[in-house]
Amino acid sequence: MSKNITSRDEDFAQWYTDVVREAQLCDYSSVKGCLNYLPNGFAIWELIKADLDRRFKETGVENVYLPCLIPEALLEKEADHIEGFAPEVAWVTHGGMERLQERFCVRPTSETLFCDLWARTVQSYRDLPKVWNQWCSVLRWEKTTRPFLRSREFLWQEGHTIHATYEEAEQRTIQMWQIYKDFYKETMAVPFVAGRKAEHEKFAGAQDTYTVEALMHDGKALQSATSHFFGSGFPEAFGIQYIDKDNQLKNVYETSWGLSTRSIGALIMVHGDDDGLVIPPHLAPVECRVIPIAQHKEGVLEKANELLDELKKAGYRVKIDDSEKSPGWKFSEQEILGIPTRIEIGPKDIENNQVVVVRRDTREKIVVSLDEITTKLREILETIQQDMYNKAEEFLKAHIDTAVTMDEMKEKFAANRGFVKACWCGDPVCEGEVKYETGGAATRCLIEDEPMISDKCIYCGKPAKHMAYWGKSY
């Protein structure tokens, strides 16, 4: 099988497009920015969904589903929110041939719908908290689109909660942020930097936004998941109040948090190589592909299918390639699709009661006894999962630098890819100047658990209020 994949180092953008196409993850639809999710890509999303859904439900989250249309009057109830989303909103103006009296927007996010529902249904402290999540698609009319990274319509989960106290809501915000961090490390095998967003980078209407920022192979950051604390702003705009135990009328406090199919883009760009996709085993729709060698010879296909059945019974996601294509073609396809392992089994292997397990990430060949394959394969897959994280973490650490002057900042971004730690006065104007002079670097998140490396702003020299990770981004 020929690999029509451009080298990552030659043209990263084209490499990404090639991998998405050759690995059959999605296809373009007739509407710009709206994808046809193909089985290989959607299966990864289903595993992401299953993993996160389990983590959510362990903390008391319940799933719901709300409409995809939002009345314009409802959207306008929270001024900061509508101002933040107005340029991206798609409007429904007609029902059939008849012009509607009020426009409806196709949901870009659902805070307003949840608040409208709760304003009508929450009355007492006994109704709290509400800890809800929905799996759905949203529509944002992006001008520039790329598969998974920036789509007009994309799949995601959006969690929304309301609580009786400020402290409880704030705790839920941090708890969900931690779940995303655990998911990225344990399941995605993707390292990251994480922190609070700068004031002007917060989600529209939020008091605080906490982010997970992963570093792609080309040195750009990808905002991968966010958790927002709204305080009582949204609930007050919608009139959500409750009667407490002392019969007093009180405000509620709100959070929201989300992760989307953008995570598939992160997986591709962090782990992929010049031969195609490399999927961490925990998110691999197929963990292993059995490939019979010299399958025309007596007993080979029978033994390969016996092995397939044995692995399925042991709980593996496994398939067999018993097509008439050559072994080389089969190996190449397995590599393009990113399947973590393949098992080669031929006449000599059967004679020696063994198989050869080949790792996708390193190409290492491991001889395993047929008597031990059901246990050894799990060990190999877990080793791959950890090794993939370790490799990505080494890359991240090698691409974090520091700067205390603007000259250093420009030099670091000119010579290297990744994040630069630098101090800042907090003025968006200074950030804009840094972005202009570095060709696109802006604050990704604030660093609040380390001592500041300077007491002066990287740009204006005034007293610094924050230290931040700076980087170029998608």
N, C-alpha and C positions, 0 to 999 in steps of 0.2 A: 504494500500500500504506500503510495507516494505521500509525503508530508508537505503540503503546501503552506508552510508556516515560516514567516519571516523571523529572522533572529531578533531576540529581545533587544540586544545591544545595538543592532542596526537601525531599527525603527520600532520603538516600543508600542506606539499607537496601532501600527499595522499588525504587529505581533498579537496584540490583544484581540483585534478584530478577527484575525486568522484562527486563533484558538477557539473563540466563541463559535465560529462557523464550522471548523473541522471537528470539534468535539460535539457538535449538534446540540448545543444548549438552547438556542433560540433562533428564530428567523424574523426578519423584518415583516411587518404587516403593511397594508396599503395606507395606513395612517401613520405619519411620521411620529416617532417617539413611543409608539405602542407596539409591544413585542408579541409574537407568537411564541409562547413557552413550549419547547419541544420536550419529549419524555425525559431525556437526559438532564436537562436543566430543571424541569419541574420536580423531578425526583429528589434533587438536592434540596430544593425549597421545602418539600414535604418532610425531609429529615430535619431540617432547621426548625420547621414548625413543630414537629413532634418533640424535639429536645427542649425548646423554649416553653412549649405548652406544659410539659411536665414540671419544669422549674417554676413556672408561674403558679400552677395549681398547688404546688407544695407550700406556697405562701398565702393561699386563700383566694387566689384570683378566680373569677368566674367568667366564662365566655358569653358574649351577647352578639347581636347583630342589629345595627341601626341603618336607616335608609341612606342611599347614596346622593339624594338631593336635599339641598338646604335652602329654605326660603331666604331671599335677599334681606328681608327685615331682621331675620334671626341672626344672620351673619354680621349685621351692622351693630348689634348690641354691644360688642366689645370693640372699641375704636382701634386700639393698638393691633388687635388680631387681624381685623379686616385690612388695615393699612399694610400689614406685613405680607398678606397673601393676595392682595388685589391684582398685582400684575400677572399672577399665575392662574387666576380663576377662569374656568370655562363655564359659560352661562347657557342654560336652556331657556330659550325665549318663546318657543312655540310648542303647542300640543296639537299634533297633526298639522292642519293648515291654519289653525287659529292662534293668534298672538296671545300670550298669557298676560294677565293683568299684573302679575308679579313674577319677576325672573327667579329662577332657581339655579344655584351653582352646583356643579358636580363636586362632591366633597373633595377638598384638598387635604382636610383633616377634620376631625369630628367633635372637637371641644364644644362647639355651639349646640350640636344635637344632644350630646350627653347632658349639658347644663339645662337645656330646655326640658328634657325628660325629668330630670331630678327636681327642677323647680315645681313641677306638677305632682310629684309622687313622694318627695321626702318631707315629712312633717315633724317627726319626733326623733329624739336621740336613739330610739329603738330601731330606726331605719338606717342607722349608720354603723360602720362605714359602708360605702359602696366601693367595691374593688373589682372593676370590670375590664374586660379586654375584648377586642374584636379583631378577627382576621378578615381582611378585605382588600380591595384595591382602592387607590385614590388617584385623582387626576390633577396634575399641575402643568400648566401650559408653558413648559420650558422652551426657550428659543434654540438652545444647543443641546442635542441629545446623543447619548451613547448607550449601547446595550448594558443593562443592569446598573450602570453608574449614574446615569441621569436620563430617566425616561419620563414621558408625559403621564402615562398610566403605569403604575407599579404596584406590586403586592407588598403588603406589610402587616404588622400587628400594631395596633395602637391601644395602649392601656389608659384608662381614665379612672380616677378615684376621687372620692370626697370623704372628708374626715371631720370629726367634731373638734379637733384641736390642731393648732399650728404645728406642734411637736410631732403628732402622729403622722401628719401629711409629709412633713419634712423627712421623717424617718422612712416612710414609704418611698419617697423620691430616691433616697440614698440606697435603699434596699434593692430597688429595681435596677439602678445603675450598677450595683455590685453583681447582680445576676447577669447583666450583659458582659461585664468584665470576665466573669467566670466562664460564660459561654464561649467568648472569643478565645480564651486561653485553652480550655479543656476540650472543646468540640471543634472549633475552627482551626486550632493550632496556630493562631495568629497573635503575636505580641502587639503591644500598643502603648501609647501614653494616654493618660486620662486626667480630667480635671474639670473645673468650672469654666464656663465660657465667659469672656469679657462682656461687660454691660451691653454694648451695642451689638454683640453677636448672639444674645439670648434669643430663644424662641419668642415669637410675637405674643406679647401679653404675659410672659413668664417673669417671676421675680429672680429665679435662678435656673440655669440650664447646665447639666452635667453631661459631658461628652466622652466617648471612646474614640480615639484617633489612631488608626492603623497606618503604617508606612508601607507604601507600595514599592515594588522593585525599582521603579523609575525615580524614587525619592520624593514622590508627592504623597501628601496626607489624604486619607479618606475618612470623613466623618462617618462612623460606622454604626453608632447607636447613641441615643440621647434620652435623658430623663429630666423632666421639667417640674419645678415647684412654682405653682401659681399663687400661693397664698389665698386670699379671699377675693381677689380682683374679679375673676370670671364669675364666681358664684354671686357676688354682689350685683354685677351687671344683669344677671338673670333672676335675681330675687330668690336665691336658694337659701332658706333659713330653716332652723329646727327649734323645737321646744326642748330645753334640757330638763334634767331631773328636778330642778328647782322651779320649773315652769317659766323659765326666762327664754326669750327669743334670742337665738345666737346665729352667727354666720358659720358657714362651713369653709374648709380649706381644701384646695384641689391640687392634684398632680396629673401629669400625663407622661407617657414614655413609649418609645417606638423603635423598631428595627425593621428593615425592609430587604427586598431582593438585592439591594446594593451590596449586601454581604456576599452574594455570589460573585460579584465583581471583585471584591476584596480577596476572596479565595483564589480566584484565577490569577490576580496580579501579584500576590504574595508567594504562592507556591508553584505556579506554572513555570515551564522551561521551554527550551527551543524545540522540544519534541511534542509539546502539547500541554494538556491539563495534568495537574498532579493533585489528586483529591486526598485530604486526610481521611483515614479509615472511618472515623466516627461519622463522616458525612458522605461516605461513598455509597451510592445506590447499589453498586456491585463491589463487594470487598475483594473478590477473587474470581478470576476467569480460568477455568480448566481448559487446557489446550492439548489435545491428543497429538502425539508425534508419530508419523507413519501410521495414520489411523486406518489405512487400507489393510494393514497386517492383522492377522487373526488375533482376536482377544483384546486389542488395544481400545477400541471404542467401548466394548463391554466393561472393561476395567475403569475407563474414564467416567462412564455413567454411574458405576457403582460408587466411585469416589464422590461424584456430584451429589448423589443421594445421601451419602454419609455426612457430607459437609452441611447439606440442607437440614438434616435431622439434628445436627449439632448447633443450629441457629445461625449459620453464616448466610449472608446475602451473596449468593454464588451462581454463576452461569457457566455453561460450556460452549465453546466454539467448535462445533463438529461440522462446519461447512467444508466445502471442497477447496477453499483457498489455501495457499501455501502457508507453512508455519511462519515464515518471515512476514507475510502480510498480516497474519493474525497478531503477531507480536507488536507490529507497528500500530495497528488499530487499538490494541490494549493500552499502549503508551499514549496515544493521542487522547483517548477517552479518560485517561488519568486513573484507571482502575489500580488500586494500591498494590495488588499482587497478581501474578499468574502462576499456575501450576502446570509444569510441563511433565507429561507422562507418555513414555514410549516403550517399545519392546524391552530394551535393556533395563529401564527403570522397573518394569513389572518383574523381570527376571530377578532383580536385586531387591525387590519388595520396598521400593523407594520412589520418591518423586523429587522434582527440582522446583523449589519455590523461588521466583524472581521478584525482587522488590522494584516497584516503579520509581521510587524516589532516588535510589542509589544504583540500580541495575545489579545489585549483589545477588548471586545465585547461592541458594542454601539447599543442601541435600537433606531431606527429611524422610524418615522411615514411614511407610504407609500405616504402621501400627500406631504412630504417634501424631499423625497429621492433624487430627481434630483438636488436639491441645496445642501443638507447636504453632499452628497457623495463628491462633489467637495471640500467642506471645509475640510472634513476628509483627502482627498488625499493631499491637500496642507499642512495640518498639518504634515502628514507623511513625505512629502518631506523635510520640515524644520527640523523636529525632527531627521531625518536620518543624515542631515548635522551636526546638533548640537552634536549628539552622536559621529560622526567621528571626529569633531573638538576637542571635549574633549579628545579623544584618542590621537590625534596629539599633543595637548598641554602638555599632561601628559608624552609624550615621546620625548620631546626636553630638552636637558641638556646642561651644559657648562663644559669646561675643560681648564685649563691654563698650565698644565704640562702633560708630556707623561704618567706618572703614573696614573694621574686622567683620562686621555683619555682611557687607557687600562681598568681601573676599571669600568668606565661608560659603555663601550661596553661589558664587561664581565657580568655586573649585569643587564643591561637594554637593551631594544630594541628601535631603533629609531634614531633620529638625535642628534648630539653633536655639539654645537657651539665651535669653536676653531680658534685661529689665526695661520697664516702660512706665511712663507717668499716668497712663490710663486714658489719655486724650486720643479719640479716634482720628483726629487730624494728624497726629504724629504717626499713628499706625498707617494711615494712607500714604504719607511720605515715604515710610519704610517700604511699603508695598511697591510704590513707584520706582524707588531707587534700586530695589533688589529684583525687580522683574516679576513680582507677584507674591512675595512672602508676607504673610499676615499672622496674627495670633491664632493658634489652634486651641489652646486652653491655658489657664493660669496654673502656675506651680505653687502650691500652698503648703507643701510638706518638706521644703528644702530652704536653707538660708539663701537670701538673695546674693548674687555674685557682684552686684554693684548698687550704689545708692543713687545712681543717676539714670535718667531715661536714655535709652540707646540713641534717640534722635535729637531731642531738644536740650538734654543736659539738666533739666529740672529734676527735683526729687522724684525718685521712682516709687510708685505705689505697688507695683506688681512685678513678678518675674513670670515669664510665659515661654511656652514652646512656640516658636515661629516656624512657619513652613509654607511652601506652595501646596496647593490642594486641588482636588477634583471638585 
